[in-house]
Every structure is written in structure tokens, then in C-alpha cells.
Amino acid sequence: MSRYFGILTIFLSVVFCVFIPFSAAASQDNVDFSIRFFDRRIYYVETDPVYVQVTITNNSPATYRFKLADERAFSIEFDIRTVSNRPLEAADSLIRKRTQYQQVYFREITVESGESFSFVEDLRDYVNLSQAGSFIVRAKVFPELYKPEQANVTVALESNRLNLNLRPPSVYGPDGVPLEMDIATGAVLVRERLAPDQVVEYMLTARQRSQWERFFLYLDLEAMLSRDAFRRRRWLAENEAGRRRMIEEYRRELQESVNDNDISVIPTNFEMEQTRYNNHEGTVTVMQKFNMGNFTELRRYIYYLEQRDNIWTIVNYTVTKLGTE
């Protein structure tokens, strides 16, 4: 009897040893690792942080556990590449952390089935973001921590991709107002003494080409956002820093078609109908066509402009939908 019991004990031990690794592997296969911008906005090649939220979601029926280092450099890394697939250099701080001899402290995180665990990291702690342009961001998380001596064989979960656009550093004019930069050339965009209809044509052409810097060049964003009574009251109550934040927020909303999307939608083509102006203000009426898939929508826009220091800027607009063709 004791001989059979010993055989049974050995058999159960073998089954147990085989079953546990298989269960752990199966749960990891059903773990989702994703990243997103924590406070998506316009990012500049300056010292502003670029926060990314990292989320690990357990879609398996079993409990998932992983190690999270107090020094996050040993739990996660970011791979940021140009559109031509050239990787950006690692941040100096990341290199120092990973190359110096130190004790790595960590805690074990338990994520139950159907639950998620998130934390936020600044991309500048991992990658040298010193050049303007468009980039692809991906991340890796190391459930058993990053080990420099085993970097080539360390198990990692890979994330989705994010598109990151970094604008050139702000260049300030003599009045303290940031000047717009042309991303394609790196040159400062300067408002010229254009006629009202030329200003509107410049803006619409820039939108057709998705040249946001040129699109915003002749838009008076302060006047545009102040058209709304609530925003106007908020503007008047804000200090200088608060007003700059409002301008940045409004600009981002236009780019993402969250607010005033009638002016930011891309026209298939447009035709100037009428221009009227005096020494201080003017209007430009434009017929614009929009490709809506199976039909073309017609809209008539009236742009309102004001002239200050011999420069015309767009301060308001109205739109009338005229049907389809």
C-alpha cells in the first residue's frame, strides 16, 4: 500500500509541476498591454512632459501577477521611431539608471480577471525628445523586470502604437506672442499684408493640405473663442497663463474637430464669391464643396475679418448649408 501511495504522490507532483507553468502562460496570452496619452495636447520640443498612461488588463479567467519596480526603468521602456523607422536615442537618465550597480526594489501586482492596473510615465524619462517631427511610439513592459545582462532574452509584453507630433520650440516676437513655425521647413511663418480674400484663400488652401501652422496663421483665436459667451466670461476671469492655456485648448479642439468643426473640415474645392472691406473690417463670402462619400455638400461661408497694424485676420464666420449635388 505504501508503495502505491508513493507512486501516486510522484504522479501528482509531476502533474502539478506541469500544470502551473501552463496556466501562467495561458493567462499571460490573454493579458492586454496598452498605452495612450494621459493629457493629449499640442507637444513642443521643450521641457514640457509628455505623459503616457500605461494600462495592463487581465482578460484571462485566472489571476495575473507581475513585478513592478519602484524605479520604473526596470519595468518598462519606450521605443520611439521616426516615420522612416529610425529610433530615437535613449534618455541619459535611463542609461544611467540601467548601467549603475544598484538593488532593484519591486512589489508584486495582482490583477484579477476582468480588472486593469494603470500608471503614468513621462516619455522624456526614457527617450531623448530633442527634435521636431512625427513619431511612432510603442512600449514594452517586463513582467519579471528588465535585466541588463539578459536584455536579449527578457520576456516582454508589447503595446499598441501611438502617433506623436512634436512641434518646434516656440519663437517669440517682440510683442511676446509666440510666432508660428513651418514644420516642413523649420522657418518662422510671418503674417504678410494680404488682402482679405487672399487671407481666406491662404487659410483654406492650408487646410486642404493639412498644414495646421499655416491654417492658424491668420486666425485670431482669441476673438474666435470669445464668440461663445461662456468662454468669453472665462477668458475675462483668467490670468495671462490661464488665457494661454485656453488658446492651446481651443486650438487643439479645432484640430481634433471637437469644437467649431465647420471651419476645420476640409473642403474639396472652394470659390470666392464676394469681398467687401473698409479700412478696419471686411467680409469674404466663399462657396465651398465637401465630399460626403456618395454626394457633394454645398455650403456658403461668410468670413469676418479685422485689420490691425495693416494685417487682416479672421475673427468670426457663419455658414449656411445649401443642399447637395
Helices and strands as residue ranges (DSSP letters): H 2-29, E 31-37, E 43-44, E 51-58, E 64-69, G 72-74, E 76-82, H 92-99, E 106-111, E 116-122, G 123-125, E 133-141, G 148-150, E 157-158, E 162-167, E 171-172, E 178-181, E 188-189, H 196-208, H 212-217, H 221-225, H 229-237, H 240-255, H 261-264, E 269-277, E 281-291, E 296-308, E 311-324
